[in-house]
């Protein structure tokens, strides 16, 4: 009965548009899906465009902020281009970056790095659709100013890495995260020297497969003992790949569907089948026994983690079944329904979709010229291997270097969108409960404190974002976990105001994400308590 149900689903799925899992390193089943100036509201979250004199070394990277194709406003001062991963004059491997200095006075002694995941997905996705100074979200008419850009808070650089990603140049030679980190540190030293950013505090943030990148790069920076270039202060990883597929996807999948049952709308017989599978594969007991506070001890090997029959692949079974009910089902944000929206990067949600007559923004020669990029084909997520042989041989960070990184940093933040199915929040919590750092294992109590996002006066319909209690959080021994309500996999995209608040916390501008008050950059906010009767100007 179980096999016949799965085969029936598999056969029916042929009619569903194809999709590929980007960002996380997960190979999805064979459904061909993804891999005029706006006014500024009376209350500003961002300073006015300001410029400085570029250094001689940096001037060749200068971008004309008033000449970005299709962008009807000045995006401000920025620099973009390629820098090598070493000081070798014959170096052929180069990483593409786009750097935006901040006009925020508090940002004077810091630099923040943003990395997307994949492996092989471009950080220009983050810039254009998550936390950059201008946004062109899928389904929207034109680029708009982003009042939630992290440039309001800190100097920002988006980097396409590892070699083989986006506009980066050269053949991929990395075999593991140690190689990736070494190459990044070589690039970053060149970047710091080019822009005179020595002795800055370094903050590193990223999402998805950057759950590998960010901790390994931070670890390499800490191990360098070189604060002139690598004075890493804090890291933040969103919906991160930090453990095994069994822990982060399979084990919590059926419980996730139970919790969000109205959004999945799977029929009773199929749900019965899923529960039988979760029980027989040991997933139900594993979740009940080990997602507890304080932890019950080190996690054993996940049940049937070496199963090759597919009998316990409930994640894919759910995916196939849901794709029949909701052909536009988005593994990154499960509340998404049809119609499928056009995306200027070619990947709305988890779909590979370019309508007739459309073009991918960063594939355009006029865009490439404007941002000092190579005149070549660009893909949001490359089809080529960024690791030799297509395999990253490093263990997940949560099973290796992440605990030590937490111990040596001032602050580590793990955020997770509540509506993310590609990586599930309870899987990340299982990973945390298995880690030992600063003398103890896991959290002693379940995340239950209220994560508060300030009320604000941002009212432009193109960049609306929520406020108030926005999820639950917990902090222990230098690690903060927060589950973000209403967000999918890409938190700065789906919950930009919540992400903005988390950046303020990462940078040390606020003491806690549970505190009620104003955004540190909101000049119109007068309600210091940030109470729910704060009146929005509508």
C-alpha positions in Angstrom: 0.0 0.0 0.0 2.8 2.4 0.9 4.7 1.7 -2.2 1.7 2.0 -4.5 0.8 5.4 -3.0 4.3 6.7 -3.6 4.4 5.3 -7.2 1.1 6.9 -7.9 2.3 10.2 -6.7 5.5 9.8 -8.7 3.6 9.1 -11.9 1.2 11.9 -11.5 4.0 14.4 -10.8 5.1 14.3 -14.5 2.5 17.0 -15.2 4.0 19.4 -12.7 6.4 22.1 -13.7 10.1 21.3 -12.9 12.0 22.7 -10.0 15.4 22.5 -8.5 16.6 23.2 -5.0 18.8 26.1 -4.9 20.7 27.6 -1.9 21.0 24.5 0.2 22.9 21.7 -1.7 19.8 19.5 -1.8 19.1 17.6 -5.1 15.3 17.7 -5.5 13.2 15.1 -7.3 12.9 15.5 -11.0 10.3 18.3 -11.3 11.8 21.0 -13.5 11.5 24.0 -11.1 14.1 26.2 -9.7 17.1 26.1 -9.0 10.0 57.2 -11.7 11.8 57.6 -8.3 9.7 56.3 -5.4 9.0 58.9 -2.7 10.7 58.6 0.6 8.2 58.5 3.5 8.2 61.3 6.0 10.0 59.1 8.5 13.3 58.0 7.1 14.9 54.7 7.9 17.8 55.5 5.6 20.1 58.6 5.2 20.2 60.6 2.0 22.6 59.7 -0.7 26.0 60.8 0.2 29.4 60.3 -1.4 33.0 60.3 -0.4 36.2 60.7 -2.4 37.4 57.2 -3.7 41.0 56.2 -3.2 43.2 55.8 -6.3 43.1 52.0 -6.0 39.3 52.0 -5.6 38.4 54.5 -8.3 38.5 51.9 -11.1 35.7 50.0 -9.3 33.4 53.0 -9.0 29.8 52.5 -10.1 27.7 55.4 -11.3 24.7 55.1 -9.0 22.5 57.2 -11.2 23.1 55.1 -14.3 21.9 51.6 -13.2 19.7 50.3 -16.0 15.9 50.5 -15.3 16.6 52.0 -11.8 15.0 55.4 -11.8 16.9 56.8 -8.8 20.4 57.2 -7.6 21.4 54.1 -5.6 24.3 56.0 -3.9 28.0 55.4 -3.8 29.2 51.9 -4.6 32.1 50.0 -6.1 32.0 46.7 -8.0 34.3 44.4 -9.9 36.7 41.4 -9.7 39.5 40.9 -7.2 41.9 37.9 -7.1 41.9 35.3 -4.3 45.6 35.8 -3.7 48.4 38.3 -4.1 50.0 36.3 -6.9 50.4 38.5 -9.9 49.5 35.6 -12.2 46.3 34.6 -10.2 43.4 33.7 -12.5 40.8 33.0 -9.9 38.8 36.1 -9.0 35.7 36.8 -7.0 33.1 39.4 -8.0 31.9 41.9 -5.3 29.7 44.9 -5.0 30.6 47.2 -2.1 28.4 50.0 -0.6 29.8 52.3 2.0 27.2 53.4 4.6 26.5 57.0 5.6 25.6 55.8 9.1 28.1 57.4 11.5 28.0 54.2 13.7 29.4 52.2 10.8 32.8 53.9 10.7 34.8 51.0 12.1 33.1 48.0 10.6 32.4 46.0 7.4 29.6 43.5 6.9 29.8 40.6 4.4 26.8 39.0 2.8 26.9 35.5 1.2 24.2 33.5 -0.5 24.3 29.8 -0.5 23.8 27.0 -3.1 26.5 26.0 -3.3 27.0 28.1 -6.4 24.2 30.7 -5.9 25.0 34.4 -6.4 25.0 36.9 -3.6 23.6 39.4 -6.2 20.3 37.6 -5.5 20.6 38.9 -1.9 21.5 42.4 -3.1 18.7 42.7 -5.6 15.9 40.9 -3.7 16.8 40.8 0.0 18.9 43.5 1.6 20.5 45.7 -1.0 19.8 49.5 -1.5 17.4 48.8 -4.4 15.0 45.9 -4.8 13.4 44.2 -7.8 11.3 41.4 -6.2 9.7 38.8 -8.4 6.2 39.9 -9.4 6.9 43.6 -9.1 6.8 46.2 -11.8 10.2 47.9 -11.5 13.1 48.4 -9.1 12.4 50.5 -5.9 14.4 52.0 -3.1 14.8 49.7 -0.2 14.2 51.4 3.2 15.3 48.1 4.8 18.7 47.9 3.2 21.4 46.9 5.5 23.5 49.8 4.0 21.4 52.1 6.3 23.2 50.4 9.2 26.6 49.3 8.1 29.2 49.2 5.3 28.1 46.2 3.1 29.8 44.0 0.6 28.1 41.3 -1.4 30.5 38.6 -2.7 29.9 36.0 -5.3 31.8 32.9 -4.0 33.2 30.3 -4.2 35.0 30.4 -7.6 32.5 29.3 -10.2 29.6 31.3 -8.8 28.0 34.2 -10.7 30.6 36.5 -12.4 33.5 35.0 -10.5 36.4 33.9 -12.7 38.7 30.9 -13.0 38.3 27.2 -12.6 36.9 25.8 -9.4 39.6 24.1 -7.4 38.1 23.9 -3.9 37.5 20.5 -2.5 36.1 21.5 0.9 35.2 24.5 3.1 38.9 24.9 4.2 39.7 25.7 0.6 36.7 28.0 0.2 37.7 29.9 3.4 41.3 30.2 2.3 40.3 31.6 -1.1 37.9 34.0 0.5 40.5 35.3 3.0 42.8 35.9 0.1 40.2 37.9 -1.7 39.2 39.8 1.4 42.7 40.9 2.1 42.9 42.3 -1.4 39.5 44.0 -0.9 40.5 45.5 2.4 43.8 46.9 0.9 41.9 48.3 -2.1 39.4 50.2 0.0 41.6 51.0 3.0 39.4 49.1 5.4 42.2 47.8 7.7 41.4 47.3 11.4 37.7 47.2 10.9 35.4 44.9 12.9 34.1 42.2 10.5 30.6 40.9 10.5 29.6 38.0 8.3 26.0 37.0 7.4 24.4 34.7 5.0 21.7 32.1 4.4 21.1 28.5 3.5 24.3 26.8 2.3 26.1 29.8 3.8 25.5 27.8 7.0 28.7 26.1 5.8 30.4 29.2 4.3 30.0 31.7 7.1 31.2 29.6 10.1 34.1 28.1 8.2 35.2 31.5 7.0 34.8 33.0 10.5 36.8 30.1 11.9 39.6 30.7 9.4 39.6 34.5 10.2 39.8 33.7 13.9 42.6 31.2 13.3 44.6 33.8 11.4 45.2 35.9 14.5 45.3 38.9 12.2 42.9 41.6 13.4 44.2 44.1 10.8 42.2 42.2 8.1 40.1 39.6 9.9 38.8 41.0 13.1 35.6 39.0 13.0 33.2 40.1 15.7 29.9 38.3 15.1 28.1 36.1 12.5 24.5 35.6 11.6 23.2 32.7 9.5 19.6 32.4 8.2 17.8 29.1 7.6 21.3 27.5 7.5 22.6 24.2 6.3 24.3 23.1 9.5 23.5 19.4 9.9 22.5 16.3 7.9 19.6 16.1 5.5 18.0 13.5 7.8 18.0 16.0 10.7 17.1 19.2 8.9 14.6 17.8 6.4 13.4 14.2 6.8 12.9 13.9 10.6 10.9 17.1 11.1 8.9 17.0 7.8 5.7 15.2 8.9 5.4 17.2 12.1 5.9 20.4 10.0 3.0 19.3 7.7 0.8 18.6 10.7 1.5 22.1 12.1 0.7 23.8 8.8 -2.0 21.4 7.7 -4.3 24.1 6.2 -1.5 25.4 4.0 -0.8 21.9 2.7 -4.3 20.6 2.5 -3.2 17.0 2.0 -6.0 14.4 2.2 -6.6 12.2 5.2 -5.5 8.9 3.6 -2.2 10.4 2.5 -1.6 12.0 6.0 -2.3 8.6 7.5 0.4 7.1 5.2 2.9 9.9 6.2 2.3 9.2 9.9 2.8 5.4 9.4 6.1 6.2 7.6 7.3 8.7 10.2 6.6 6.2 12.9 8.1 3.1 11.2 11.2 5.1 10.1 11.8 6.3 13.6 11.3 9.9 12.8 8.4 10.5 15.3 10.2 9.0 18.2 13.5 10.7 17.4 11.8 14.2 17.3 9.9 13.5 20.5 12.9 12.1 22.3 15.6 14.6 21.3 13.9 17.9 20.6 13.6 18.5 24.3 14.9 21.2 26.8 17.4 20.7 28.3 18.8 18.1 25.8 18.5 14.4 26.6 22.1 13.8 25.6 24.0 13.6 22.4 21.9 12.6 19.4 22.4 9.1 18.1 22.8 8.5 14.4 19.5 9.6 12.8 17.2 6.6 12.1 17.6 5.0 8.7 20.0 7.8 7.7 21.8 5.4 5.4 18.6 4.1 3.8 19.0 3.9 0.0 15.6 2.4 -0.8 13.7 5.7 -0.6 11.2 4.0 1.8 11.8 6.7 4.4 12.0 9.7 2.1 8.9 11.5 3.4 10.2 14.9 2.5 10.1 14.1 -1.2 6.7 12.2 -0.9 5.2 15.4 0.7 6.8 17.5 -2.1 5.3 15.4 -4.9 1.9 15.2 -3.3 1.7 18.9 -2.5 2.8 19.9 -6.0 -0.3 18.2 -7.4 -2.6 20.1 -5.1 -0.7 23.4 -5.5 1.3 23.4 -8.7 3.0 26.6 -7.6 4.0 25.1 -4.2 7.2 26.9 -3.1 9.5 24.9 -0.9 11.0 28.2 0.3 7.7 29.8 1.4 4.9 27.3 1.8 2.1 29.9 1.7 2.8 30.7 -2.0 0.0 29.8 -4.5 -0.5 30.4 -8.2 -0.1 32.3 -10.4 3.6 31.9 -11.0 5.2 35.3 -11.0 7.9 36.5 -13.3 11.3 37.1 -11.6 14.0 39.3 -13.2 16.6 36.8 -11.9 14.7 33.9 -13.6 13.7 32.0 -10.5 10.4 33.0 -8.8 10.4 31.0 -5.6 11.6 27.6 -6.4 10.8 27.7 -10.1 13.0 28.1 -13.2 10.8 30.3 -15.3 11.5 32.9 -17.9 8.4 34.0 -19.9 8.7 34.7 -23.6 10.3 38.1 -24.3 11.8 38.5 -20.8 15.5 38.6 -19.9 17.5 37.9 -16.8 18.6 41.2 -15.3 22.3 40.4 -14.7 22.6 38.7 -18.1 22.0 42.0 -19.8 25.1 43.7 -21.3 24.0 47.2 -20.3 23.7 46.0 -16.7 27.0 44.2 -16.8 28.8 47.3 -18.1 27.2 49.5 -15.5 28.4 47.3 -12.6 31.9 46.5 -13.9 31.0 42.8 -14.4 32.4 40.5 -17.1 30.4 40.4 -20.3 29.3 36.8 -20.1 26.3 34.6 -19.2 25.3 35.0 -15.5 23.1 32.5 -13.6 21.6 33.0 -10.2 22.7 29.4 -9.3 25.3 27.9 -11.5 24.9 24.6 -13.3 28.7 24.0 -12.9 30.4 22.4 -9.9 32.0 24.9 -7.5 33.7 21.9 -5.7 36.0 19.5 -7.5 33.9 16.5 -8.4 30.7 18.3 -7.2 31.2 17.2 -3.6 32.0 19.4 -0.6 33.9 17.0 1.6 33.7 19.1 4.8 31.3 18.0 7.5 28.3 20.4 8.3 29.4 23.2 10.6 27.0 22.2 13.3 28.8 18.9 13.5 32.3 20.4 13.4 33.5 24.0 13.8 30.4 26.0 14.7 30.5 25.3 18.5 34.1 26.6 18.6 33.2 29.6 16.5 30.4 30.5 18.9 32.8 30.3 21.9 35.3 32.7 20.3 32.9 35.3 18.9 31.1 38.1 20.7 27.7 36.9 19.3 26.3 34.3 17.0 22.7 34.5 15.6 20.8 31.7 13.9 17.5 32.9 12.4 14.9 30.6 10.8 11.8 31.4 8.8 8.7 29.6 10.1 7.3 29.0 6.6 10.5 27.4 5.2 10.1 23.8 4.0 13.5 23.2 2.2 15.2 23.5 5.6 12.8 23.1 8.6 13.2 25.1 11.8 12.8 22.1 14.1 15.7 20.5 12.3 17.9 23.5 13.1 16.8 23.3 16.7 17.7 19.6 16.8 21.2 20.6 15.6 21.5 23.2 18.4 20.4 20.7 21.0 23.1 18.3 19.8 25.9 21.0 20.0 28.1 21.6 23.0 29.6 25.0 23.4 30.8 27.1 26.3 30.7 24.2 28.7 27.2 22.9 28.2 25.0 21.1 25.5 22.1 22.8 23.8 19.6 25.2 25.2 18.3 24.6 28.7 14.8 26.0 27.8 12.7 26.1 24.6 12.8 29.4 22.6 9.8 31.2 23.9 10.7 34.9 24.4 9.0 37.3 22.1 11.0 38.7 19.2 9.8 42.3 18.8 10.1 44.3 15.6 9.5 48.1 16.2 6.4 49.9 14.9 7.4 52.3 12.2 6.2 54.9 9.6 7.4 53.2 6.4 4.3 53.3 4.3 5.4 53.1 0.7 3.3 50.2 -0.8 6.3 48.9 -2.6 8.2 48.2 0.6 5.7 47.4 3.3 6.9 45.4 6.2 5.4 44.2 9.5 5.9 45.1 13.1 5.2 43.9 16.6 5.8 40.4 18.0 7.4 38.6 15.1 8.4 35.2 16.5 10.2 33.5 19.3 13.8 33.7 20.5 16.2 32.4 23.0 19.8 33.3 24.0 22.3 31.2 25.9 26.1 31.3 26.2 26.7 33.5 23.2 24.1 31.9 20.8 20.8 33.4 19.9 18.1 31.5 18.0 15.1 33.2 16.5 12.2 31.7 14.6 10.7 34.5 12.4 7.0 34.5 11.8 5.6 34.9 8.3 9.0 34.3 6.7 10.1 31.8 4.3 13.7 30.7 3.6 15.0 34.1 2.7 14.3 36.2 5.8 15.5 39.6 4.4 13.1 39.1 1.5 10.1 37.8 3.3 10.4 39.7 6.6 12.7 42.7 5.9 11.9 44.7 9.0 12.6 41.6 11.2 15.9 41.1 9.4 16.7 44.7 9.8 16.2 44.4 13.6 18.4 41.3 13.7 21.2 43.2 12.0 20.9 46.0 14.6 21.4 43.2 17.2 24.3 41.6 15.4 26.1 45.0 15.2 25.5 45.7 18.9 23.2 48.7 18.3 20.6 47.1 20.6 21.1 44.8 23.6 18.3 42.3 22.9 15.8 41.5 20.2 13.1 41.2 22.8 13.3 44.9 23.7 10.6 47.3 22.7 11.6 50.5 21.1 12.5 52.3 17.9 14.8 51.2 15.1 18.1 53.0 15.6 17.8 54.7 12.3 14.1 55.7 12.4 14.1 59.5 12.8 10.3 59.6 12.9 9.9 57.2 15.8 8.9 59.0 19.0 7.4 56.1 20.9 10.3 54.8 22.9 8.3 52.0 24.4 7.4 50.7 20.9 3.9 49.8 22.2 1.2 48.3 20.1 -0.8 51.6 20.1 1.8 53.3 18.0 -0.1 54.9 15.2 1.0 54.2 11.6 0.4 56.9 9.1 -1.7 55.3 6.5 
